[in-house]
C-alpha cells in the first residue's frame, strides 16, 4: 500500500539506523534544512536508536516512540514544525508487519 500525504508534510519511515540517517528522504531533509533544524532531527533519530529501538530482532515500541517524540516535539515547534508519530499495520502473507513513519 502506498501512503499519500498532503503538501507540506514530510514523512520518515523508521528502519535501520544507518539507513535513516544516510538516506533521509529528500522532502524530510529539505524541510529540516529550510527550518534550520536538521540537527534536531538527527538528535531525535539518535535518541530513538540509543533507547534500544530499531534492533531488527526486537522491533519498535510504539509507546516508547510516542514518549520520545512528545519529549522532543517542543524543539521542532520552536522552529515552526509540528512532529507527529503514526503507525500503519499491514498483514502480509504469513506475518504482520508494522511500518513506523
N, C-alpha and C positions, 0 to 999 in steps of 0.2 A: 504494500500500500504506500502510495506517495502522499505525503502530507503537504498541504499548501498553507502558507501564512500570508497575512496582509503586508502590504508595502510598509516598510519601517520596522519590521520585525526580523531580527536575525536569530538564527537557531543553531545550536551546537548539539550534536549527538555525542554522548559520552561513551567513549570506547577505551582503548588502551591509552595510557598516559602519554607515551611518546607520540602517538598519532594525534591526540587532541592538541598538543602544543605545536607540533611540527606541521600539521595540516589543518590549521584553523580555517574554517570556511571563509571564503573571500568576503561575504557580506558581514560576518561577525567581525573579522579583522578591520574592515572598512569602518564599521560603526564604532569600534573601540578606538581606532585612530582618530576619527572625526571628533569624538567626545573626549579625547586625551585620557583614556582610561584602560589602555591595553595592559598596563602594569597591574591594575585591579583585577582584570580578567585572569591574568597569569596567576595572581595570588589566589583567586578563587579555585582555579584548577589545582594549584599546589595543595591547598587545604583539603580539597576533596580527595586527592590521591594520598596525601600524608595521613589521612584519617583511616587508611586501610582499605578504602573502597577502590574499585577498579581492578582488583585482582580477579583475573578471569575465572578462577575456580570458585570464588566466593560471591561474585556478582555485586550489585549495587544495593544499598539500603535506601529505599525511598525516604523513610523518615529521617535518616541522618542527612541525606542531601537537602531535604527541606529545612532542617535545622541550620545547616551551614549556609544555605542560600539566604535564609532570613537574617542571619547574623551579618553577612557581608553586603546585603542589599542597600543599606544606607550609603555605602561608599559609591555604589553605582548611581543612586538617586542624587547624590551631591554633584554628579557630573551630568545630570539630566536624563538618566536612563532608568527604566524600571526592569527589575530582574524577576523572572518567573521560573518556576520549576514545573515541568509537565512530564508525565509518563504515558506511553502508549503500549498496551499489551496486545500481542498478536499470538494466535495459536498457529503453530507450524506443524507440519506433518505429524511428528510424534512427540513434540515438546512445545512448551510455552516459551516465548521469548519476550523479554521486557526491553523496550528501547527507551532510553532516557535522553531527553532533549533539554 
